[in-house]
Amino acid sequence: ACICYTISLVREGELMKELLESSEDFEFEIGTGAVIAHLEGVVTQMSVGQSAFFYMELPPQELILAAAGESARTLSLLSSKGCSLEYCITLLQVTEPLEDRMEQALFSPPLSKQRVEYALQHIKESCATSLVDFGCGSGSLLDSLLNNPTSLETIVGVDISQKSLTRAAKTLHSKLSTISDAVMPITGIKSAMLYEGSITDFDSRFYGFDIGTCLEVIEHMEEDQAYLFGNLVLSSFCPTILIVSTPNYEYNIILQGSTLQSQEEDPDEGIQSQSCKFRNHDHKFEWTREQFNSWASDLATRYNYSVEFSGVGGDADVEPGFASQIAVFRRGDASLKNVNLAHHYKVIWEWNSSTRSRSAP
């Protein structure tokens, strides 16, 4: 995101303020910790051209003096009570992450949309009534489920990021409120819930769901955590069907080549791309087809699941295969075991059509 901002030292009840810091065009990447959490939270809720201001408690005095210098006015304000920092910001521009720019340069519709469409097709064919999206993020898949007729009655999203869940809650709450008032709603969903928690922790409330999805999530975890998730989801959550997608590392050379022209036009962007080993700076690993197939096949054998491999973007019969590789697991044993109660996830938002009760985000 690119913002212009001012940070001023103010005292309660006074109009005068002391400017500490300002910028006409400050760029930073969302989700990297480049700015304070509250500032990032405000920016993620803004539209381009919008302005906002908020107040924060004072940081240690030496930080303020380092930014503003030891002016008489600054020292006077710091010595008085009721002082705070006033942030005034305007959102100038939002640029997409490098991963999205690479994918959109080569694929239409974008890979993110193709992955959701792939999952939707399997959901429709499955006649499932319950779904849990592991690592739901801002709820793109759950949102799409509300636009398409399926047999689903219960949908659940789980994510470790409260900010992402808040955005998902706002979207789903608004859409479900509208749908529930329609004479002939497009969806038969009766309940929707969002939970905060790690997908490497088991929660018995989602044991035995018809479908589990995990789209472009595991690569954001450490590799050992991805193995832990695979074992946990098939041994403990036991969904009838599990759909997992992750980038195909072998396809990166094609994606990076598709942005070569833009890199020549913007040398700084070229440097940024070359310094990124994976498609996204937040990716902890990316697997080749052989690595992904080995991970999925071992899990399927261990927990009595079958597994089929596919993908989106590219062609399985043309090197280097699909840009996003997908594994679809199907449980071989129809019976379910008894499990101990375990509620490790925190409810962030829930909606129920029968009682019309809604917990607003």
N, C-alpha and C positions, 0 to 999 in steps of 0.2 A: 504494500500500500504506500501511497505517497501523500503526505499531509503537509500543511503549513501550520505552525503553532507558535504560541507564546506561553511562557511560564513566568508568572509574576508572584512576587511576595506581597500579600495583602494582609490588612488588619481588619478584624470585624468592626463594622460600623463606620469605616472610613472609605472615601472614594479614591484616595491616593493609592497608588500601587508602585512597586519597584520591579521593573523588568529584569529578570534574571537570565533568560535564555530565549532565543527565537530562531526560527528557520522558515524560509519561504518554500522549500521543497525538500522535505526529509523523507527518504525512502527506507522501508524496513520490511522484513518478511514475517508474515503472520505465523505464530506458532513456534518461533525459534527462541523466544525469550529476549529478543533484541530491545524491547521496551518494557516498561512496567506493566503488570498484568491488567490493571484497571484501564490504562490507556488503550491497550489492545482490545479489551472487552468493549469499550465504547466504540472504537473504530469498526469492529466487526458488525455492529448494529446500524452503522450509518450508510447512507447512499452518497454517491459522488456529488459534490457541491454542497452537501449539508455541513453545518457548523454545530459545534457543541462546546460546552465548558463544564468543568467540574472542579471540586476542591479536594485537596489531599493534605494530610497532616505533614508537618515539617520533617524532613529528613535530618540527620545529624548536621549541626551548625557548620562544621568544616566543609561539607559538600556545598552548602549554599554560598559560603564565602569563596570557595574555589571557582564557582560559576559566575558570581557577580562582583567579586573583589570586595575589599573592605571599605566600601563607601560609607559615609556618615549616615545616609538614609537607611542603608541595609542594616548597619549595626544598631541603629535606633529601633527599627522594626523588630529585629531579633531579640532585643532586650525587653520588649513589651509583651503583654499577654494577648491571646486571641489571634495569633498570626497563623496563616495557612498558605499553601501554594495554590494559585489559580491557573488551571490549564485551559487555554482557548485553542481549539483545533478546528481545521476545515479539511475535509477529505477531498483531495485533488484528483486522485486517480487510483484505480485498482488494476494491477497487472496480474495475469494468471501465472501460477508456478511454472517453472521450466518444463516439468513433466507434462502438464496440460498443453503447453505451447507446442512441444514436440509431437504429441499425439494428434492434435488438431491440424497440424501441418500436413499430416499424412492420411488421416481417417475422417470420413464424414458418413454417418454421425460419429462423434468422438467415441473413443474406446469406453469411457465411463458410461455412456448411454447404451452402447452395445452390450456391455456386461449386465446392466440392469435388464435389458430386453431378453437376454439369454436366460437369466434367472426367472423372469416372468413367464417365459414359455414353459419351463419345467414346472413351475408352480401351478400353472393352469392345467397341465397334463396330469399332475399328480393327484388331483381331487383332495388336496390337503385342507384341513380346517385350522391348523395351528402352525405358526412360523415364528422363529426367533432369529434375529439378525445379529450375529456376533461381530462387534465392532461397527455399529450402525452409523457412526459419525453424525453428520447433520441430517440423516434420515432420507437420503435420496431414494433408496430402494423402497422403504416404507411409504414414502410419499407417492411413488409410482403405483404401489398396490392400490391406492385409493382412487386411481384414475382408470383402473382396469377391472372388469368383472372376473372374480375368481371364487373358489369355494371357501376361501379363508374366512374364519370367524374371529380368530384371535391372532393379533400380531404384537410382537415384542421386540424392542431394540435394546441392546446392551452396549455401553461404551465407557471408557475410562475418563473421557473428557467431559466435564460438566458444561463447558462452553458449547461444545458441539451438541450435546443433549438439549440445551436450552434453545438453540436454533431449531433443532428437530421438533421440539415440543410446540414452539410457536407455529411452525408450518402445519403440523398434524392437527393441532387444536383448532386452528382456523378452518382447515378444510373439512374436518369431521363435523364441526358445528354446522357448516353449510350443508354437507351431505345429509346429516340426520334430519334436517328440515325439509328435504326434497320429497316430493310425492312418490317418485320412483327412484330411489338412490341406486347409483351404479355399482356400489359394493355392498356385500352382506356382512361386513365386519361388525362384530358386536362389542369387542373390547380391544383397546390398544394401550400399551404400557411402555414406558421408557425407564431403564434402570442404569444406575451408575455402578460400575464395578469392573474388575479385570476378568477377561475371558479365560484366564488360566485358573480361576477359582470356580468351584462347582456351586450351583444353586439349584436345589431340588425342585423348585417351582417350574422349571423348564425341562424337566426330565421327560423323555419320550415324546417330544413334540414331533409333528409330522415332518416338518422341514426346518433345517438349520442352514443359514447362509453366512458366508464370510468372504466378502468381496474386497480384494486388494487391501488386506489387513495384516496378514502374517509377516509381510516384509517390513512392517514398521516395528516389529518386535525383534529382540535378540534371537538368534537362530535356535538356541536351546529352548527359548520360550515358545517358539513355533512348534517344536517337537512336543513340548509339554501340552500345548493346546490341542494338537492332533490326538494325542493319547487321551486327554481328558474328555474331549467332545465325543469320541466314539465309545469310550469305556464307561463314561458316567452320564453324560447328557443323553446319549443313545437316540438321536433323531432317526426317523425312518429314512430320510434322505438328507444328505449334507452336500452343499455346493460350495466349493472353495476355489477362488481365483487368485492369481499372483502374477507379476510380470515375468515374461520370458527374457532372461538376461541376454540370450543370443540375438534377440531382436533389437537391442539397443543401438547397434552400429547403423541400422537402417533408420531408426528414429532420429539419431543424432545427425545423420547425413541429410535428413529432410529439412533440418534447420540451418544447413550450411550457408545458404544464401542470406538469411537474416543475420547470421554471425558476421558475414563479410560486411554487411551494412552497419552493424553495431559491434565493434571489436570487444567492448566490455562484456556483451552477452556471450560472445564466443569464448572468452576466457572463463566465464562462469560455467558454461556448459562443459568445457574440457576438464575443469577441476572437479566435476561431479562424476564419480565413478558409476553411480547408479542413476536411475531416472529422477529420483527425488533425493534431496539432501537428508531427508528424514528416514530413508530406507536403510535398515541395518544390514540387509543382504538381498540378493536377487538370485534366483535359481535358474540353471539351465533346464532344458526339458528332461534330461536324464536325472538330474537331482530331484526335480519335482515328482517325476514318475516313481522314483525310488522311495521318497517320503510317503507318497500316497499309497503305493502298492504294499509297503510294509505295514502301514496302519490297517489297511483293508484286510490283509491276511491275519493280522493279530487279533482283530475284533470281529471277525466273521461278517465283513462287508464286501460287496463287490464294488469295483470302481471303474468308471469310464472316463477317458480323457478327451477333451475337446478344447475350444478356445474361441476367441474373437480377434479380429484384426489379422489379416494374412490368410494363409492356407496351410492346412496340415501337411499337404503333399508337396509343398514348395518351401525350400529352405529360406529362412530358419524357423518355419512353422508359424504358429500364432503369436501375436504381440502379447496378448494376455492368455495364459494357459489356465485351463479350468479342469477340476476333478469333480465328478459327481459320484458320491458314495451312496450305496443302497444297503440297508441292513438286511442280513440274511435270515436272522432269527426274529420271527414276528412277536415272540413272547417277551415280556419285560420283567425285570427283577424288582424286588423290593429295595428301596434305597432309604438311607437315613435322611431325616430332615436337615437341610442346610440352607440358610437364608443369608448369603454373603453380599447380595446386591441391595442397593438403596433405591427405593422408588423415587423417581424424579417427577414423573407425570403419568396420569392414567385417565382413561376415558371409557365410559360404559354406556352403550346405547339403550339398554333396558331401563336403567334408572335415570338416564339423562344426567348422571353425576359426572362432573368433570373437575379435575384439579388443574387449574390454569397454570401455565408456565410463569 
